[in-house]
Amino acid sequence: MHSDAAAVNFQLNSHLSTLANIHKIYHTLNKLNLTEDVGQDDHQTGSLRSCSSSDCFSKVMPPRKKRRPASGDDLSAKKSRHDSMYRKYDSTRIKTEEEAFSNKRCLEWFYEYAGTDDVVGPEGMEKFCEDIGVEPENVVMLVLAWKLDAQNMGYFTLQEWLKGMTSLQCDTTEKLRNTLDYLRSLLNDSTNFKLIYRYAFDFARQSKYKVINKDQWCNVLEFSRTINLDLSNYDEDGAWPVLLDEFVEWYKDKQMS
């Protein structure tokens, strides 16, 4: 009997010690907020629940979601978007550089026709007209010469070229071709037409001997603008130069004969 009682007491003490240790561990963990709340049924039954180390830490820190490594397709898509944006930027930059006027490009363009000289002469002018698709006698060449303020027909000096082409913002053959319609349109403006007409007197004169002076030249323009084709409104007593009086007399005699 004595041995049996000792065995029972030993088991009882062992269980009590185990329960004491569990109770102590539970309260320690509870202070650290690492235990689950005890349910109502647990209080009623007096049972204790603790959490495993993995469960407890999962309550404190939610599991970190691992970042899914980008697949080959995703990387290709990103690279494609990046390349597309770069090409768009690069093409815009190149286009802007091409559209912007360049003194260097304009100078190189000039020497395509001038060769080793600082003036484009008749041969270079012929090639120039061919490249821009205009006949040398076309009136647009007179307007271009006026824009360049050229002093001699059939010649463009380096200074005239750079100054005029800069004002037109043309440094290539293509740009000048695209400007020809604008140059022609200048003739539709009465003020520009008068300026170009006056400019043509000195530009077209190839000899120091004057068959007609500049005042007479300008009066011809005014005569053409104001006098009817049949000369019916021409006033012989008006302030017209003798040259035009003689022209009217000659024309009327011709019409009568």
Secondary structure, 3 states (H helix, E strand, C coil): CHHHHHHHHHHHHHHHHHHHHHHHHHHHHHHCCCCCCCCHHHHHHCCCCCCCHHHHHHHHCCCCCCCCCCCHHHHHHHHHHHHHHHHHHHHHHHHHHHHCCCHHHHHHHHHHHHCCCCEECHHHHHHHHHHHCCCCCCHHHHHHHHHHCCCCCCCEEHHHHHHHHHHHCCCCHHHHHCCHHHHHHHHHCHHHHHHHHHHHHHHHCCCCCCCCCHHHHHHHHHHHHHCCCCCCCCCCCCCCCHHHHHHHHHHHHHHHC
